[in-house]
Amino acid sequence: MSSAPSTGTTRWTRLAIGSRVALNVVLAVAAALGLTILAGNPALRARVDLTADQRNRLDPATERVIAQLPEKVQVDVFFRPVEQPLTAAFGEAQARMYDLLLIAADLRPDKVKLVQHDLSGAKTGDSKVEQAMAALGVEQVNVFVVSTEDRRVIVPIFGEVAEFDIGMASPDPSRMVPPSLAVFRGEEALLEALLQVSQTEAPHVYFSYGHGEPDLYGDESVELSKLHSALVADGFRASRWDPLETGPVPDDAAVLAVMSPLQGLDPQTVGYVRDFVERGGSLIAAANPKGDAEAGGVAALVEPYGIRVGEGLVCMPIRDAATNRLTEGTPECSGLTVPPDTMNARHPVTESLRRGGRRVRQTFTRPLELTRAPDRGLLADLMSTLPGSSWIDLPDANGEHDWRYDESTEQRGAFLLAATSVFPPTREGAFVPKNVQRERPESRVLVTGSHFLFSNGSFAANRDFALNAFNWASSREFRARISPRSIEDRRLAVGADDSLFRLHVVGSYLLPLVATLAGAFVALRRRRIGSVS
Amino acid sequence: MNGVLTILRRELAGLFYSPLAWILLCVGLFLVGWDFTTTIEEARGDVVFGLNWAAGGGTLYWGVMVFLPPLLTMRMISEEARTGMLEFLQTAPVTDFAVVLGKFCAAWIFMSLFWSALLVYAATIHALGVDPDWGAVIGSYLGAVSVSALFCAIGLLCSATTSTPLLAAFFGIVANIVAVQLPRLASLPNVQWLKWGSGQVDLVTSLQRGYLAGVLDSQVVVFFCAWTALFLFLSIRAVEARRWR
């Protein structure tokens, strides 16, 4: 009789306990899930890169650009293995690029969305992938596409991201050198693509024309076609400015470049340039190595802005390949390699180059000197030669150089090769150039000892400096170039010595053996203790 | 805390006095060591790749991770429940929390010791003249320790839910396989919530993007801590529920 109510109570009690347990479980799972989601919030998230080369961090410049993206960017990846013999090297480039994209997407999931399309194996002809490729205008694989609502940039791995050393084929396997990754510029390619899809109006750079300047579109080594292409790729518009044809500096000019004019600028043109600069425009000027002391030369043009262009050419002794001794007396002495240690670590133009350990090449350059800044202005040195490493080679009466240091007439020391001057506008009608984001009007002047810093011949080495200079002049410091990462190579000499054998002995045999011996020791000891007791 | 330490000491002694632990250690170390060295050989001496493979990139790593923790934890609660030892423990002046945490810590310490082989590999490579990226190596080790913690917690929960150790091991292995394979649900077409959900519990990607890449990422740390804590909490509840049976 008494069992019926007791069974009912037990059932309800069990149901209550069961419900409580279920609720506990649900709440615990929700708490774990909630914590995980919360931890993914960019504002609460912290990442510490433990690797020696900081390979899991994007360059601060890239991080800034991603943070300032006006809308979410989608990156579609279309990677597929390539045929031998490039399979391994190309795969390495793909993997490194994909890792970079992952870091970007991980860093700001609210700004970058990564979509990987599987093109491998049997899915090669997958219609969905083909549809995605068609929708994005992709005609070949091994590219990634950076796109927003209405803009799109397709970046191929080959050429844009990586360059390969094809190695050396040989019937003797021991002499064969497999293809390898020679250059990897993945982060720069990503940065350029992000900038291209996110920029609004492109700042316009005008290059003075008609006074014997190197041609903006010319392919010769002394001309500037590579600078032109790089500026366009970096989101600038670049054109010639012929004052005789068009008159004053155009209204849409953000930066004016006067690159080593052979003839002096006529007074009217000088007036146009001064009017533009002194009302808040930016000027990049390169002195003429052959001398431009006359009134309309670059030296006279930039002198009022606190930068003096000196006489002669900066030279360094070169190492003779045959004797390995430092020699003088050849024009090659004017070819300078500027080490990162002599670059200004705090100036936006050189900071990233110094940090990345990048060198800059300069040829036939005049020395510069900082004098007195314009009223409330600021002068800065950008880079110089190492103290005592160089001299100023002065021309003789005929204007010829002997490329030898003459103690009696020539000066040895560290010489300034590039400098900047920033000052508030000194003329009425101050303005902020079009498509330049400046809080208030400000004149910016950057001077180099010669235009060879920007010319085709040395552009591969100086690309970052050149783009930094134009980005700084147009107040886009946040776009300062980053340096390519070093290719990490930590390899055991497989086959060359017995390293792998030793590793095998330790990894495969020694550690398990130690575990076995320790186990046997414990078992014996236990048995002994057992038998004693 | 004293209760946790007492249980921990007892469990560690139990583990290292049993031949099973040494056999698992020996076999596991041989397999991981063999896989590591052959991978380095196949990768033409690439140390970074080899260490990455041994610490989470390779199949064998996940094989060891899936099998070893359940085999270690299978007896920890179920065997004691079967022999009546658990009942004795529950009447002793230690809490269920201390019982579960002590046992968990013992299994976790064993796994941490097992994965310290990665540090020995790196030290051997260093002795052979190639400097490994120690930051990345330590990151990989922390990753292995974190995954071990999660799988030990899952194993302990399985052990707490049954009185048969072999069944506990089986459940643990299945649960671990599910945990590793769960993100594959994301490949199901047009089920957005499933993709989102599986993304949130994707421990392989969390490991590979975080620790294995050499990054100490607060999101990944919280991920492993939260899910380990969840399974420990459920284990405590399961042990507690035995009182009601």
Interface residues (C-beta under 8 A of the other chain):
Chain A: I17 V21 N24 V25 A28 V29 A31 A32 L33 L35 T36 I37 L38 A39 G40 L44 R45 A46 R47 V48 D49 L50 T51 A52 D53 R55 N56 D99 L102 D106 E488 R490 R491 L492 A493 V494 S499 L500 R502 L503 H504 V506 G507 S508 Y509 L511 P512 A515 T516 A518 G519 V522 A523 R526
Chain B: F16 Y17 P19 A21 W22 I23 L25 C26 V27 L29 F30 G33 W34 F36 T37 I40 E41 R44 G45 D46 V47 V48 A117 V120 Y121 T124 I125 L128 G129 V130 D131 P132 D133 W134 G135 A136 I138 G139 Q200 V201 R209 A213 G214 V215 L216 D217 S218 Q219 V221 V222 F223 A226 W227 A229 L230 F233 L234 R237 A241 W244
